[in-house]
Amino acid sequence: MNLLILVSALAWMSLTTTWGIEQYEDMNQHSQVWEGGQGRYNICRSEVCRKRAKMIIDSLDTSVDPCKDFYSFACGGWLKKTKIPKTKSSYGSFNSLNDKLLKTLKGILEGIPYRKGQHQSVTDKAAIAYHACKSVPKVCDRIDVVYDIMNASALGDWPITKTSISDIKNMTNCSDLLLRTGFGPILRYDIGRDSKNLTNFVIQIDQMTFPVVGRNQLIHPNKTENKKIMKAYKRLIEATLGFMTFSISTSEKSKIADELIAFEGQLANLTDPPEKRRDFLTLYHRTTITALQHNFSTFPLLDLLNWEFSKADIMLTEDETVELYATDYYKKLVDFLESTKPELLFNYIGLRIMLLWAPHASRDIRDALFGVKKATSGIQEMPPRWKECTVLVNSAMMEITGYLYVKEKFSPEAKIEVEDLVSRLKEIFKSSLEENHWMDKVTKEKALRKLDQMESKIAYPKWGLNMTFLEELYHYVPQLDPTQAFLKIWHFIAVNNGRKKLEKLREPYNKDLEWIVGAAVVNAFYDPATNEMVYPSGILQGVFYQYGLPRSINFGAIGTVVGHEMTHGFDDTGSQFDANGRLEQWWTNETRAKFDKKALCFKRQYGSVTVKSLNLTLNGNNTVGENIADNGGIRTAFKAYNKLLIEQHREDTRLEGLENVSGKQLFFISNAMVWCNKAREGYLRELIQYDPHTPNRYRINIPMGNMEAFSTVFKCSEKSKMYRQKKDRCMLW
């Protein structure tokens, strides 16, 4: 990045007039100067500050009144200069930083001089997987490897056509079929922390998901906006059918594809939409295999689960505890299967397994899958192969890529500062809990205990650099031959990961060993089941954090991220888990009713927004948790920054070239820059339909409009668009 380009005095005078910022006698002072009656400030002229000042100047659109549309003001310059890459459906600060992270991982993986014979390390295996993946477009289709995988799941006869000779055609019920193929595609199961007995893992069962085409598209395939997507999906299914059966006619491919799409639509109708799945206390049903088999005698759950757990040499009994999070779906699915033809279910399960593996072995299927992504999100070109491979290896071997990334890029200063931010924001959140008047004493004491016990995992796990531990995580991955087909290598890794997951069922739960994500990730997380915040190494850089910047900037960026995750512990879903991560109602009825009323304000506020270009209204119910976290996060971080100013006797460090921008204004600008984003229409449509996050513009403008402090800092009049009357503001934390 070039050195700072100073903004002309005339431009800043105009900006100053618009903002109502105090005028200064000399904006080019090289030492401390006094700000009109509000305290003094320093000017940071370091290289780090110069670069950040240029980044901010490039991002701003000073022709926009920040009191009218702060998102356009803070991101307008960036929006004008930025084009969405053809390989992406949206592009913003997260994407930019993630691209840099992937380039770093690419360099690391390509630089590993891996061993080809015995005694391969786990980093050798990661590098071999990466190189094998890169070679996929250059090699012939590998139907042999796909067939081996399908045959291992008793799907070698897939697909069943009118001319097929298969004993599947003689089956009279779907239960017998599932005992051969497994039930994973239609009934999701996982191993997770027991929500009641916190020292154990437990089997968790939930409704199915739809990884290729969304639930709404499957239920409403003939809607105008869905027709293009469903047409592309049908082409994908036809390509998959043709890959495994050369003799199948075009007309039969079309017929089977139509049947499978209709069947999947029926399954989608059995599921609940995400906005109806936010009350975990209602969803949760603790039971045993015996009880489920007694109530649903036609569904042999014990045998089906033992089919899965036999892969880890675990034998279950009828007394095994199960946590069921989709009782209605389970009942409807069992009833539905009683009237389903086994050969149709066989073809659907086979399709789901094929779509999991075959894109790594067939160019036609890969191209057809891209066609679905293009129709859905508007992406125009496939990403470069190295990038796809880096993403795949980073997702499948996250502990190993995390190790490699941390060794290369870890910033100890970032870890220290985020730890400090967590401490400061906890103090502010504690005060907010203590001082609010709507919580009763009993609930408030439990909330304070939860906040006090909330832990933070920063950068990477304690075991993240322990090679002995990391080797054991991939114990079941054999010595790899670099000339093997990537799909075979990929299958080895997946089998290892699946077995390791299953084995946890008979292990004690250890919080220190569990990280929900790897270190090489640009994101942050809150896990209600452990009452932990996670800030991976990948997010502790770039627009989010940089050592040596004024605290206002880091508080506005990574500080609001910390506040966001902290607030998740007290949003509509996080608040259903106690200080230890146990799912229980720890609120009194009276206080919970007050909470729900405050949450309803957010549901209505966001749910009243219509994105005119799409004629879609935001889903205030599905996004309420993230919206509560956005609002609470920025409010908590701003209060923490204000407290810091008081501790430092109101000293306010500014940037050269932006001397008339106060630290408090830099805080809000830095927060907005995190969310600068351009998105294609398809991506936005998918986001609004399915994602618990609100489109980025509203993640800035609505929370800031709910803050009195924002209007004070930017001197917004009561008539301005960003100003919201007190009665119209929503606030929980």
Beta strands, then each sheet from edge to edge (+ up, - down):
strand 1: 33-35
strand 2: 39-44
strand 3: 90-92
strand 4: 188-193
strand 5: 201-206
strand 6: 285-288
strand 7: 321-324
strand 8: 455-459
strand 9: 525-527
strand 10: 532-536
strand 11: 610-611
strand 12: 616-617
strand 13: 652-655
strand 14: 677-679
sheet 1: 1+ 2- 13-
sheet 2: 3+ 14-
sheet 3: 4+ 5- 7- 6+
sheet 4: 8+ 10+ 9-
sheet 5: 11+ 12-
end
